[in-house]
Each structure stands twice: as structure tokens, then as C-alpha cells.
């Protein structure tokens, strides 16, 4: 009997050693991974990603691209959309801080409303990367990933300049201007780019603005709203074009605003191919691309969200590893508290003749998506 008890004790000890070794092996592989894999680099860290809204296709793509790439590196990602509700975004960021975020990526709705919550992040030593929209009036932002926003406006201005033959002295043409949201710093940069190109032609009389509305506070569109843009365009048509005056171009800074402009024109009896003006845009949304192919919109500015997401992810990874990320602009983006070190991606003008090259061949859309 004693021998049997000894044998059982030996067997139990052996089984326990095997079990412990097995558990130890599992823990080791899950924590260290293989070589310098993403999971090893992430070390279980959390990244909070605060996006403004899902009402625009580009933000859905931005969020999805970033989440996928961060998770591929092994980070836990908390992706939240605030649906253009400022207080909702504040609450979401507060929750990210409370839940132990190691880094925050913020595309703000109204950055002035985020100053206090970003200060909380700073107090918790959580680095903040501003995504596409500069975070204003705060020293709690570390870096900024965006496109060249003034360059977007310059592309829009140069397209109109070429399309109307302004360099060749053609004109006069009747135009109206729309700008983005006054609480988005990007809107100001973009508007500066547009007017840097086109204002000389207004001064020369080649471009005429029948409404006289060129100041930013007159042409801005709160929250980049399609509905607000449509109402303003309806007012412009009834106020300045009801007697048959030709409207040659509408300078829009965003595809969503362009949809509102087009709806107002259709409602007033304008027809594509007949008396339809040039309409610009930004973001190369799927609907905008289809509209360009049908003639309802003339151009857009393509900001490849895959490239921007890549740059932002490398910024986050560098910050969490205690490194300095790649930067290409350390002078332009003053948020009233500091000049935020930035990386600017390059936008591309898209129109009917290069949709295939820029949007299809690059894999951003499939032919079937746009109806080709």
C-alpha cells in the first residue's frame, strides 16, 4: 500500500510539472511573440481613437483603416464616433482616459471644446496625436497627422483657373464660394489656398461674385453640413440668379457640401450639360466620384485615407516606443499654444479623365463601385 501511495505521489508531481511547464510556455509565447512582431512591440497597450462622425464616408474609412493597422501591431483599439455631438466626443475621450488608454488619436468636432479633457490626458501622461484636424488652444497635443490643407485649396483654385482659362485672360465668369466649418482649423487653411489662387482674378474682374460674399464668415458652413450648404445655395440662386444670370462655377471645399449645392441647383431647374456650373469638392467620396462621372460634380480632391492612417499609426507606434516619429513640417501649424510638429500627406486633384488612374488603379475603389 505504501508503495502504491509513493507511486501515485510521483505521478501527481510529474503531472504538475508538465502542467506548469505548459502554462509557462504559453505565457512566454503570448507575451514575447516572435522576434520584433507587432504584439511584442505593443506590450498590451491601448489606443483610443476618437472620430467625429459616421455621416461622412471618409471618416468611416479613416477609423476602419487605423483600427485594422493598429490591431495588426497588437494594440487594443477603442474606436469611437461622436456623430458630430461635441459633448459626446468629450465623454468618449474621458472614458478612454479612464479605461487606461496609453495614447489618444483625436479627429475633433470642435477642438475648443476639448481643451479640458485633453488637459486630463496630459495629467495622466497620455500622448495625443491630432488626426487630420488640428487641436487648437492646447499644449496637450504631441503631433499632428494630416494632409496639406492649404494645398487642398490650392488644387481647387488651380483646377478652376485652368478649367476657365483664367491664365489666358478669359472671363468674366460668375462664381460663388463656399468654405468649411469655422470651428475646424483646416477650413481656414483650405480657404486661404483657394483665394491665394483665385483672388487676383477677382481683382482683375475675370471672376465676378454677384452675391459679394467672399469673407470667410459669410461663406463658411458649420459642421461642413450638406443641409446648411443646400439652404445657402438656394438663397444665392433666388437672390442673385433668378433673372437668368449665368452661374459659371461654385467653389466647394467638401463633397458633402457639393451634394447640397447640386440639390439646390436641381431644385431651381438647372440641368447637367445645359446650364450646369463647375462644382468642386474634397474627399473623393464614392457618391462624388459617381457624380463626377455623370457630370453633376466637376472635380474633387483625393486624400487617400490609407496613406494618412499609415502615417498616423507609425506616429502612435513611435510615441509608444519612446521615439520621435517621421515629420515633414515643424513650422506651419500654430494652435495658439504651440507649433505642433506635423506630417503632411499630399492630396491629388481628381476629375473625370483621371478617375481610373487615381481611384481605380490605386485600388481605392473597384470599377463596379463607381459604375465603370
Buried (B, 14 or more C-beta within 10 A) or exposed (E): EEEEEEEEEEEEEEEEEEEEEEEEEEEEEEEEBEEEEBBBBBEEBBBBBBBBBEBBBBBBBBBBBBBEBBBEBBBBBBBBBBEBBBEBBBBBBBEBBEEEBBBBBBBBBBBEBBBEBBEBBBEEEBBBBBBBBBBBEBBBBBBBBBBBBBBBBBBBBBBBBEBBEBEEEEBBBBBBBBBBBBBBBBBBBBBBBBBEBBEEBBEEEBBBBBBEBBEBEEBBBEBBBBEBBBBBBBEBBEEBBEEEEEBBBBBBBBBBBBBBBBBBBEEBEBEBEEEBBBBBBBBBBBBBBBBBBEEBBBBBBBBBBBEBBBBBBBBBBBBBEEEEBEBEBEEBBEBEBEEBBBBBBEBBBBBBEBBEEBBBEEEBBEEEEBEB
